[in-house]
Amino acid sequence: MLKNKDIYIIPFLGFLAIILGGFLILMLPFCNNGNVSIFDAFFTSTSATCVNGLVTVDLSQEYTFLGQIVIAIITEIGAIGFVTFISFILNLKRKKMALSETLLLSSALNDNNYSKLRLRLKEVIKYTLVIELIGSIFLSIAFVPMYGVKQGVWYSIFHSITAFCNAGFDLFGTSGFTIFTDNIYINVVFIILMFLGSVGFFVIEDIINSIKEKRFIHLSFNTKIVLTTTLIIYLLSVILIKIAEPNLTILQVLFSSVTCRTTGFSTINMGDTNSITKIIISLLMMIGGAPSSTSGGIRITSIAIIFLTIRSALRNKKDVISFYKKIDFQTIKQALTNIFISSIIVFIAILLFVKIQDIELSNVLFMCVSAFSATGLSVVDVSNLEFISKVILMILMFIGRVGPISILSIFIFNKKENKNIEYVSGNIML
């Protein structure tokens, strides 16, 4: 029987293996142009595996075509998840899954319906590849006329992968996505790809099934929570960013409101925004996307649960209810734990960063949250940061991708609990 800790240890070691493997390949002569240091390659591999997007070198200049392909593959594996990817490879020729694989995959996909895990695994891979293919086709309509057939097609494939995987890598040099700030078509295509990547595979599946069966009212409880919370957060982010940065166009605000919660592409120079905007965007990055998606952060479902709990408390209700369903206490505890631990980790990183790096506090907050939430937006040139500061960002990226609770669970001793014992309630004044 697979031990409980193995559910956390295997993904932990798996992501480390991907980072190390990617680093070794990127250091090969045919993957870089000779100017990439050992640390830069390791940082790039970490950022790709953790679907972050922060870089210390210009990917378009310092990595060859083969190197860029490696980065895209690492990003894909990191987004899908190590356990999901390995399970798919191992089960291509098998008819049955071992019990240990079933438990691991259940944890990775956040789905306890063991009988349908094999089908779910195939659906995750299918939706990922199909959406990225469609995204590539739409992007090629714009990129091929701009860059020619060969480069245009590759740019379309690469950026479709990094957009849907919420990684934020681009091949447009130092200017990044600012060259497309007024291009409505490219902005819309990227917004759709980023949105689909942020809501999660099973939300997409539920929506598609609802369309096929014409049962829009009967979306799953999780899908309703994710879509409702996402819509509210997008609406609030558009209003807040527009108030904080009135000179931005509606297109720039819309793009920023989507990318700051998930991806890391930017059609504006984030370094030129004011401190209030940076704080707003930092909060949005911290929230992140939905569970079982390619995005990071503390997840919008955790935020939704906390606000629903607060609403229930203010109304003096016994249970936390939404869409005529009760949210169980265990789920509320997990949401609170996730938010608390994530906040503590980022806070500690900020304290260390401030001691090491002489930059504004709002910039420190922005960079630490961006790394932890796998967003990849930047307000400073990462290549100019101190070595230790870069290491802190790498650690934050890894913790954010594997999950702070998962990592802590590896080191916490699980004491056996006698479920037959029931304790007397104690009263605490609030």
C-alpha positions, 0 to 999 in steps of 0.5 A, a space after each residue: 500500500 502506498 504510504 500517505 507521505 509518498 503522495 507528496 514525496 513523489 511529485 516533490 522529487 519528480 519536479 526536482 528531476 524535471 528541473 535537473 533534467 531540463 537544466 542539463 539539456 539546456 547546458 548542452 552546446 546545441 541548446 544555447 549560444 554559449 553565453 548562458 551560465 550554469 545558474 541561468 540555465 538552472 533558473 530557466 529550467 526551474 521557471 519552466 518547470 514551475 510554469 512561471 516565466 521569470 527569466 535571467 536571460 533573453 530566451 530569443 537570443 541566448 537559446 537556440 531553436 532546439 533550446 526553445 523546444 526544450 523549454 516548451 516541453 519542460 513547460 508542458 510537463 510542468 503545467 500538466 504535472 509530473 504525476 499526470 505526465 508519467 501516468 499517461 506515459 506508463 498507461 499508454 500500453 496498459 489496460 489497468 492502473 496499479 493501486 499506487 498509481 491510482 492514489 497518486 493520480 487521484 491526488 494530482 488531479 484532485 479527483 477521488 472518483 477512482 473508476 474514472 481516473 484513467 478517462 480523466 487522465 486522457 481528457 487532461 492530455 486531450 484538452 491540453 493538446 487540442 486547445 494549444 493546437 487551435 491557439 497555434 492556428 489562430 496565432 499563426 494567422 497574425 504571426 506568419 505575415 509578421 515573421 514569415 512562415 518558419 518563424 511565424 509558425 514556431 512563434 505560434 506554437 511556442 506562445 500558444 503553449 506558454 499562454 495556455 500553460 500560464 508560463 509567460 515565456 515569450 520570444 520577442 526580446 526585451 520589448 516583450 508583449 508591449 509591441 502588441 499593446 494595440 493589436 486587438 486580435 492578438 490580445 483577444 487570442 491570448 486572453 482566451 488561451 490564458 483564461 482557459 488555462 486558468 479555469 482548470 481542465 475539469 471546468 472546461 470538460 464540464 462546460 463542453 459536456 453541458 453544451 453537448 447535452 444542453 444542460 447549462 443549469 446543471 453545471 457541477 458545484 465546483 464549476 459554478 464556484 470557479 466561474 462565478 468567482 473568476 467573473 467577480 475577480 476579473 470585474 473587480 480587477 478591471 475596475 481597480 486597475 483602471 482607477 489606479 492607472 487611468 491612462 491605460 486603454 481598456 484593452 490594456 486593462 483587460 489584458 492586464 486583469 487576465 495575465 496578472 492572475 495567471 500568466 505573466 505576459 504584459 502589454 504594459 511596462 509593469 515597472 512604470 506603474 505606481 505603487 498602488 497598482 503594484 499592490 493591486 496586481 500583487 493581490 490578484 497574482 496571489 489569488 491565482 487561478 482554479 485548482 487542477 489548472 495550469 496556473 498557481 496562487 492560493 486558488 480562487 476556490 480558497 478565496 471563494 470559501 473564505 468569503 462565503 464563510 465570512 458571509 455566513 458568519 455575518 448572517 449568523 448562519 450555521 452552515 456555509 451555503 452556496 448554490 444551495 449546497 453546503 461546504 463541509 468544514 474540512 474543506 474550509 479548514 484546508 482553504 484557511 490553512 492554504 491561505 495562511 501558510 502561503 501568506 507566511 511563506 511569501 512574508 518570510 521571503 519578503 523579509 529576506 529579500 528586503 535585507 538583501 536587495 535595495 529596492 522599493 518594498 512594493 517591488 519586493 512584494 510584487 516579485 515575491 508574489 509573482 514567483 510564488 504564484 507562478 505568474 512571472 510578471 516583473 517590475 525589475 530586471 531579474 538578471 540584475 538582482 543579487 544571486 541570493 535574491 534569484 535563489 529566493 525567487 527559485 525557491 518560491 517558484 518551486 514551493 508555489 508549484 509543488 504546493 506549500 501544504 504538500 511540501 510541509 506534509 512531507 516533513 510533518 510527523 503524522 500522529 495516529 488519531 483514535 477516531 473513537 475519542 470525542 473531546 469536550 468543547 472549550 470556549 474561547 472569547 473572540 
